[in-house]
Amino acid sequence: MNKLKIGLPKGSLQESTFELFKKAGIKIYCSSRSYFPLCDDQELEIMLVRSQEMAKYVEDGVFDAGITGYDWICETGADVHEVCELLYAKSGFRPVRWVLAVPEKSKITSVKDLAGKRIATELVNVAKKYLLNNKVKATVEFSWGATEAKTPALVDAVIELTETGSSLKANNLRIVAELLKSTTRLIANRKAFKNPWKKRKIENLAILLKGALAAFGLVGLKMNLREKDIARIMNLLLALKKPTISRLTIPGWVALEVIIEENTLKKILPELKRFGAEGIIEYPLNKVIY
């Protein structure tokens, strides 16, 4: 049997990645200490590794494909094929940011003020390139963790990952500049992507994962209504596309089906009832394929 070796992120992205695969129709089973999950797709051979290491393993052919952040592709300089962007993170569906931050009372207000200073970060190569592009000479040291706590006692500034900025504020840090926006990517080994079976398998996986992401926050909605009520009910519906309307066997009645944002639905559902809709059914969506 053909097998696709794929690396999935161990750590902060692991839970949300497993949930995404489940929505895509692939159930992954893994104990808390295992690095070799099982899944119900026999053509997938999965291993968990840190996102920071993923791109290099894919480049070297250890994995045919993998999921990692754009930031770590940039940091490692790995030569991989980017199959698609998957817009999800540890706690939401937005890009994460690598930012330059300093203590609230620091006199540093721009990258130019970093000349001769010391900076701690996990993203060393990206940081050095950023300084070089801005013609600033400063010392960049690798941080093994707890980066936000290192300034001002150990370093003058940090370059740290943030989603909302709340953790930086809690540590009395002020953002000076943004270096990089990063999203999750499905990547492939270039040689593997030239193999017809593996290429097809990876592309199929991309379609399923993107479809699962597209379905987050959306629900399906069905209802019956009188033809004379269509116009005012249509005014309530903010659909992805025009609703599907079909005639019922009862004269003057139609069935309407639409995909709608869940947050919108809870606001308009009572109004749909008041406007004459009956037999209203809300159902969850696993995937929306465009």
DAWO-V803477 format. One record per backbone hydrogen bond with DSSP energy under -0.5 kcal/mol. NH is the residue of the N-H (numbers start at 1). CO is the residue of the C=O. If there is no record, write none. Layout:
nh | co
NH | CO
NH | CO
//
This chain:
nh | co
4 | 43
5 | 3
6 | 4
6 | 45
7 | 65
8 | 47
10 | 49
14 | 11
15 | 11
17 | 13
18 | 14
19 | 15
20 | 16
21 | 17
22 | 18
23 | 19
24 | 20
25 | 22
26 | 21
27 | 25
29 | 38
34 | 31
38 | 29
40 | 27
42 | 40
44 | 41
45 | 4
46 | 37
46 | 44
47 | 6
48 | 35
49 | 8
49 | 47
51 | 10
53 | 50
54 | 50
54 | 51
55 | 51
57 | 53
58 | 54
59 | 55
60 | 56
61 | 58
62 | 57
63 | 57
64 | 5
65 | 5
66 | 187
67 | 7
68 | 185
70 | 183
72 | 69
73 | 69
74 | 70
75 | 71
76 | 72
77 | 73
78 | 73
80 | 78
81 | 188
82 | 80
83 | 81
83 | 186
84 | 186
86 | 184
87 | 85
88 | 86
89 | 92
96 | 182
97 | 162
98 | 180
99 | 97
99 | 160
100 | 177
101 | 99
101 | 158
102 | 174
104 | 172
106 | 103
113 | 110
114 | 111
115 | 112
116 | 137
117 | 114
119 | 139
120 | 157
121 | 141
122 | 159
124 | 122
127 | 123
128 | 124
129 | 125
130 | 126
131 | 127
132 | 128
133 | 129
134 | 130
135 | 132
136 | 131
138 | 136
139 | 117
140 | 138
141 | 119
141 | 139
143 | 121
149 | 146
150 | 147
152 | 155
154 | 150
155 | 150
156 | 118
157 | 118
158 | 101
159 | 120
160 | 99
160 | 158
162 | 97
169 | 165
170 | 166
171 | 167
171 | 168
172 | 169
173 | 168
174 | 102
176 | 100
177 | 100
179 | 98
180 | 98
182 | 96
184 | 86
185 | 68
186 | 84
187 | 66
187 | 185
188 | 81
189 | 64
193 | 189
194 | 191
195 | 192
196 | 194
199 | 195
200 | 196
201 | 197
202 | 198
203 | 199
204 | 200
205 | 201
206 | 202
207 | 203
208 | 204
209 | 205
210 | 206
211 | 207
212 | 208
213 | 209
214 | 210
215 | 211
216 | 212
216 | 213
218 | 215
219 | 260
220 | 283
221 | 258
222 | 281
223 | 256
224 | 278
225 | 254
227 | 252
229 | 226
230 | 227
233 | 229
234 | 230
235 | 231
236 | 232
236 | 233
237 | 233
238 | 236
239 | 237
240 | 259
244 | 257
245 | 243
246 | 255
248 | 253
251 | 249
253 | 250
254 | 225
255 | 246
256 | 223
257 | 244
258 | 221
260 | 219
262 | 217
265 | 261
266 | 262
267 | 264
268 | 264
269 | 265
272 | 268
273 | 269
274 | 270
275 | 271
276 | 273
277 | 272
278 | 224
281 | 222
283 | 220
285 | 218
288 | 211
290 | 288
//
